[in-house]
Amino acid sequence: MTIEIRTATLEPVRNTYEHIKRRFGDKPASRYQEGSYDLAPENNFHYRPLWQPDKLLNDTSRTAVVMEDWYAYRDPRQFYYGTYVQARAKLQEVTESNYAFFDKRGLADRMDDEVKEKIVRCLVPLRHAELAANMNNVSCTAYGTATVLTQAFLYNGMDRLAIAQYLSRIGLLLDGNSGDCLARAKEYWTTDPAWQGMRRYVENTLTLEDWFEIYIAQDVVLDTLVYDLIYRQFDQVITEAGGSDLAMLTEFMQEWYKDNSRWVDATLKTTLAESDHNRQLVGKWVAEWREKAATDLAPLAEIAVGEDAINASLEVLNKRLAKAGL
């Protein structure tokens, strides 16, 4: 008896959804394309909100930035929900291992009290600023236009909650879970003159109405300065003072910032390349918030690192802006 095996090729009825076909052509689409493009409703809304009757859902007039096509943006990481969760799960797995190792080996006991106090004063209070970063990015999600942007803002906002929690855990690791370090860090945040400039800056960002200006003030200007100042310069200071084990606890923040910067830079570059109007507008916002940040962060920078620390961070910001085309 002879058995003949044949293969048959089945042609799919369609390659992708119609709205994806119109944008990318009649070919198989990636999961990122199907989960990101042309999803936000633009027509046939029910009624205008009573609290803001001059606006519609996904209204492009909520920002002064003008784009011919709001779906011109693209996340270089190609994050939709599935890929985002997978990437963060891997990063969290490494982080949890680091925290467990730090706790199991009692590495906090190897640090000098002076080093611990500097960490509590200059690092742990950032958990309050990260909560503000969460609120700012979620606000961009709520009022932004185009899913390709708003989903990235949402992922950013959720990441900031994770960072705030990890900063809280650093405080707990240093005091044996008593909560004393968190209480002291909150006192520094609310009363220490070194932190009042930062508080003023983040509280001012929380009052902004233009969601793209929020993105500039928070994700472009403040994050660049803070992450260079704290997670590069301050980390070096603590390492030289004998607290090198702290780097194990801040690896999540450093790796996250590198990853998130790819999206922030791509978004900024696309906006600037769209028109002279956008370039002038964004340039104005950057100049205003850079000046405020330089003034407001200077006291913290001097205490955490040294007198010229803020200037070094500003140089990093200037290079980043120039690379984006500003």
N, C-alpha and C positions, 0 to 999 in steps of 0.2 A: 504494500500500500504506500503510495507516494502522497506526501502532504506538501502542497505548494503554498508558501506564505507570500502574500502580496501586500504592498503598502498602498494606501490610498491617501491622497492629499485633499483635505477639505478646505475650501476657501471660505474664510469668515464672511458673514453677511455684511458686516461693517468693521472697520478698523478701530474706530473710536467714536466718541460722542460728537454730535453735530457742532457744538460750540468750540470744541477743541479742533475739529476738522477745519472750521472757518479760519482759525488762527494759525494752525501749524501744518495744515494740509491733510489729505486723506492717507494717513499712515499710522501705524501703531504708536500710541502716545505713552510717555512715561507716567508712572504713578504720581510723580510730582506735578506734571502738567495737568493731569485729570483732577488732582486734588487742590489745585491752586488758582487756575485761570478762569476768568469770566463766571465766577460763582455768586458774587454779591449782586443782589437784586438792584435793578436800575429803573424799573417801570412798574406801573400798576400798584402803587402803594395804597394802603387803606385810608389813613388820614394823617394830617400833620400833628406832631406832638403839641399839646397845649402849652407846655413849658417853653417851647421854642418853635412857634408857628411859622417862622420864616425859613425853616430848614426841613429837608427830607431825609429819609434814611440813606446813608452812604452819600450824603451831599458833598460834592467836591468843593463847595464854597466854604467849608469849615477850615480851610487853610488858604493862605495867600499864594502858595506854590501852585503853578499851573502846569498840567501835563496833558498833552494831546491824547495819550493813551496811558491810563494809570496802571495798566498791566505790562508796561514796558520794563518794569522792575523784575529782577530775577535773583533768587537766593542762590548764591554759588554753592551752598551746602545742599541745596534741593531738599529742604526740610518740609515735609508734610507730617501729619501726626505720627505715622508709623516710623519713619526714619528718625524723627526727632526723639521719640521715646527710646528707640534702640540705641541711639548715640548717647543719650543721657544715662541710660541704664549701665552702659559700659563704664562711663566716667564715674558714676556713683559707686559702682562695685569696687573700683580702685580706691576711691576716697574712703569708703567704709573700712576697707582693709587697713588703710593708713591710720585712721582714727583708732581702730581696735589695737593696732600694734603700739601706737603711742600710749594708750591707756594701759595695756597689758604690761609693757616694760617700765611703766612709771616714769616716763621721760620728763614729765612736768617737774618731778622732784630734782632733776639734774639742773634745772634752770635757777639762776640766781634770783633772789626776790626782786632786785632792781630791774632785771630783764622782764620778769613777769609783770611788774607794775607798768613798765613802758608798753607792753603788749596790751594790757587792760586799758591803758589811757589812750593809746594811739591807733589801735586796731579794732578792738571789740565794739566801740561805739559806732563803727561803720554799719552795724546791723540795722540801726535806725535809718541810716541813709539808704540802705538797700531796700527797706520797706517803701521809702519814697520812690525809689527807682521802679519798684513793682507797680505802684500806683500810676506813675507817669506812663509806663509802657502799656499798661492795661487801658489807660485813657486813650492812647493812640489806637489801640485795637477797637475801642468803642466808637470813636469818631472818625477813624481813618477811612480811606477809600481803597477798594480792591483787595481781595482775599490774599493775593500774593504778598501784600504788605502787612495786612492786619494779623494774619496768622503768625508771621515772624515776630511782630510786636508782642503777641500773646505768649509765645515761647520764651521770649526775652523776659517778660514779666514774671513768668513762673520760675525761671532760672534765678531771678533776683530773690525770690522767697527762699529758694534753696540756699543761696549764699548767706542770707540773713540767718538762717537756721544753723549753718555750719559755723558762722562767727559766734553764735550763741553757744554752740557746743565747745568751741575753743575756750570760752570763758569758764564753762563748767569743768572742762578737763584741767584747767589751771587751779581751780579751787576745790577739787574733789567733789563736784556736784552739789556744793552748798548753795550756790546762787549768789555768793557774795561778790564775785567778779562782775556778774551781770548788773547787780545793783550799783556798784561803783562806776561801771561803764555808763549806765544811764545817767548817773549824777554828772559825770564828765560831759555827756552830750547836752545836758540841760543847763549846766552852770559854768563849765570850764571855758574861759575866754578863748582858748585855742580852738574850740569847736563851734563857737557862736557864728563865725563867718560861714562855715559849712551849713549850719542850720538855716541861716538866712537864705543861702543860695537855694537849697532844696525846697524850702517853703515857698520861695518865689516861683520856682518851676511848677509847683502844684497849683498855682493860680492862673497859669497860662490857658488860653482858649484855643489857640492855633496848634493843632496836634503836631504839625511838622516842626514848629518852633520848639515844642517839647522834646522832640527827637534830637534836635540840634543841641539844646541846652543840656540834656541828660546823656544821651548815648554817644554824642560826638565830643562835646567839650568836657563835661564833668568826668565821664568815665575814663577818657584818655588821661586826664591829669591825675585822678585818684589812683587808677590802677598802676600808673608809672610810679607815682609817689610812694604808695603803700606797698604794693606787691613786687616792686623792683628795688627802689631805693631803701625803703624801711626794712625790707627783708634782708638786704645786705648789711644794714646797721645792726640788726638783731643777730645775724649770723656771726659777725665780727665780735659781738659782745658775749658769745657763748650760747646763743639760743638757736643754733642751726636746725634743731628739730622742729622748729615752727614751720619750716618750709614744707614739711610733710603734711601739715594741716591746711596749708593754703594752696596746695597743688591744684585743687578743684578750681579755685578762683582764677589762677594763672592760665590753666588749660582752657577754661570756659572763655576767658577774655580773648585769647588768640582765635578761638573758633567764632565767637560772636563778632569780632572785628571784621571778619571777612564779609559778613552780611552788611554791617554798618558802612564799611567803605564802598561796597558795591551800590548800596542805596544812595549814598551821597554822590558818588560819581555819576550815576544815571540822572539824578536830579540836576546837577550842574551842567551836564552835557545837553540837556533839553533846550535851554534858551538863555539869553542874556538876562531876561527878567528873573529867572530862578537863581542865576549866579549872583546877581546883585542883591537879591533879597536874602539868600542864604549867607552871603558874605557879610551883610549888615548884622544878621542875627549872630553869626559866629564872632564878629568883632565885639559886640555888646556883651555876650556871655563869657567870652574869653577874658575880657577885662574884669568882669565881676568875679569870675572864678579865681583869677590871679590874686585879686585883693582878698577874697574871702578865705582862700586856702593857705595864704602865706603864714598866718600864725601856727596852724597845724603842721605845715611843712617844716617850719623852723624847729619846732619842738620834737617832731618825729625823726627828722633827718639832719637838718642843718640850714644855715642861712641861704645858701644858693639852690636849695632843693627845688623850689617852685620854678625857678628859671630853667632848670634842667628838664622838668616836666613840660613846661611851655614849649621848649625846643622840640620835644617829641611830638607835641600837638601840631606845631607849625609844619613839621615835615610830613605828618599824616595828611594835613589839609592840602599841602602843595601836591602831594601824590594823587589826591583825588581831583585836582584841577582847580583849586581855589587859591 
